[in-house]
Amino acid sequence: MADPSSYRPPPGSIPDLPGVYRFRDATGRVIYVGKAKSLRSRLNSYFADPFGLHQRTRQMVTTAASVDWITVGTEVEALQQEYTWIKEYDPRFNVRYRDDKSYPYLAVTLDEEFPRLQVMRGAKRKGVRYFGPYSHAWAIRETLDLLLRVFPARTCSKGVFKRAGQIGRPCLLGYIGKCSAPCVGSVTAVEHRQIVEDFVDFMAGKTDTLIRRLEREMMSASEELEFERAARLRDDLAALRRAMEKQTVVLGDGTDADVVAFAEDPLEAAVQVFHVRGGRVRGQRGWVVEKTEELTTGDLVHHFCSQVYGGEQGESDVPRELLVPAVPADVDALADWLSQHRGSRVTMRVPQRGDKKALLDTVARNAQEALTRHKLKRSADLTTRSQALEEIAEALDMDTAPLRIECYDISQIQGTDVVASMVVFEDGLARKSEYRRFIVKGATDDLSAISEVLRRRFARYLDARAETGELGDEMEIDPDRPGIDPHTGKPRRFAYPPQLVVVDGGEPQVRAAAAVLHDLGIDDIALCGLAKRLEEVWVPDDQFPVIMPRTSEGLYLLQRVRDEAHRFAITFHRQRRSKRMTASQLDGIPGLGEIRRKVLLRHFGSVKRLSAASVDEIASVQGVGKRTAEAIKAALGGDTTTTNGTEEGDGSDVSRDA
């Protein structure tokens, strides 16, 4: 492992200009490529204190043995050179948006005398109209099968087309009406081209005109008593509508755009792209990439655009518009570079409202589901789970694998609504029936909160253990199953001790948790903390953290446990905060319980509308009487005057003063 200072360029030798740089290992292989607006500023950041770097960046600079660079005139040139080098060297430490295949397009060969409809991959060529990309070739063939009865264009290869012309007999598609058989002269070249142009118009989104024309022809055939032709046109219309259902209009203005969204954690990011052409979703693609350094969402957008667009294998379909969750710092240069590839102006923006914002949210949900599936597929395998537990035991120097892991997280906003969560994983799987939530009232910060929660949890454990020891014979408690209630057969709350306690945080949180366990006299439970920033594993009384490999199954399991605790805690915190903000004014009103509060809020929609309602309007709600309605009005600051001009504050009718 190299010391970065051994190959650091001399001070002042790095130019303060835009450029592209390469890190090489001891064999001369390029392991990382990057671009910068200022080479001096960017490269100097790599030679700072290694422990302050992102884990993956630290691994890269210690693997490298040299660095070189070239300067360019503009950021656009730097983007182009960065793209070229990444494609040329395929560096191992760069974010990789890479597939094992190119994506298929539906292609129409308009440059031929008899244009052909076909599935096409690879580099695009002039004279061919492309629709897509699609996720799978079968999706194209399924669409074609529906449309060929309406647009019976040629789909056969040149060899088949030539052979049919020589023998004077069309192929099977010609006999069943899914090809107009131009090979044997059933239609002329002009008529066949018109069929193809109608197909292109339909795929481009010009569907209404075609459907109206077919409807007119169907009605005309029916009036002329040509019922067979009318029935055929009816079936054609049904086929067109089924094809349109498969390509639902999501943007009514006929937008050509790629909608890109990300879901990420500190180590990985899932990317989802919806290709919208003519307002319709033509295809969808997705990746899960490894984050090579500490990246913002804008950085991920930069890496995505600079690697996916401009290639030669089907990725060169640059749209007019890119809808992204955040714009990178070099958005202007990136848009100029994409515009050069497209040949016309490309815009990149973050939608704020309307249909485009709704579509971006949909893509973001798909990205989150993709990331979740990617992480959970590891837990589905027993061998993988066993490996993860063994790696954790080895990293933390435990005697046995931690079959029960408990993780704690704190959620608060400036000391208000402080709550904590406890999640339980047994044998590498979530045990949701064992989850617990804590309301923390005596804490002012995360450290005091984690101390209070652990003290409460393990004090309960010690009480349960003492009760088991004192009353074991009388209660006939099974010594092999001390956590099971002998009468109900159900687990006794907090009776099971974990083999490993994980806290969400670094050294301070671990120190606070260790102090609690020491005060309680518990020395047989392992403890660690997982810090979000660099995914470092901290253990008590160690000056430096444990660094687990990024590809470690044990690290993935600890991440899942930590993320689940965070999700559980923040969900509880939001529930309490929402309840406090919406219904706190209704607390403590005589005769108004939780059920009636919910009924009132559901009826009026908000506390503000409830406070504006009259006593009679409140009393008209089912289950709410006159006295309770008056109490509500008094609590919300309104007067208790009823609509008939009387006051009933004490239950009797009193004439109003003039």
Secondary structure, DSSP 4 states (H G I P E B T S, - for coil): ---GGGSPPPTT-S-SS-EEEEEE-TTS-EEEEEEES-HHHHHHHHTS-GGGS-HHHHHHHHH--EEEEEE-SSHHHHHHHHHHHHHHH--TTS-----SSPPPEEEEETTSSS-BEEEE-SS--TTEEEE---S-HHHHHHHHHHHTTTS--B-S-HHHHHHHHHHT---HHHHTTSS--GGGTSS-HHHHHHHHHHHHHHHTT-HHHHHHHHHHHHHHHHHTT-HHHHHHHHHHHHHHHHHHHHT-B--TT---EEEEEEEE-SSEEEEEEEEEETTEEEEEEEEEEE--S---HHHHHHHHHHHHTT-SSS-----SEEE-SS--TTHHHHHHHHHHHHTS--EEE---SHHHHHHHHHHHHHHHHHHHHHHHHHHT-HHHHHHHHHHHHHHTT-SS--SEEEEEEEEEETTEEEEEEEEEEETTEE-GGG-EEEE--S-SSHHHHHHHHHHHHHHHHHHHHHHHHHHHHHHT--TT-TTB-TTT-SBPTT-SPPSEEEEESSHHHHHHHHHHHHHTT--SSEEEEEETTTTEEE-TT-SS-B---TT-HHHHHHHHHHHHHHHHHHHHHHHHHHHHHHHGGGTT-TT--HHHHHHHHHHHSSHHHHHHS-HHHHHTSTT--HHHHHHHHHHTT---B-TTS-B-TTSS-BPPP-
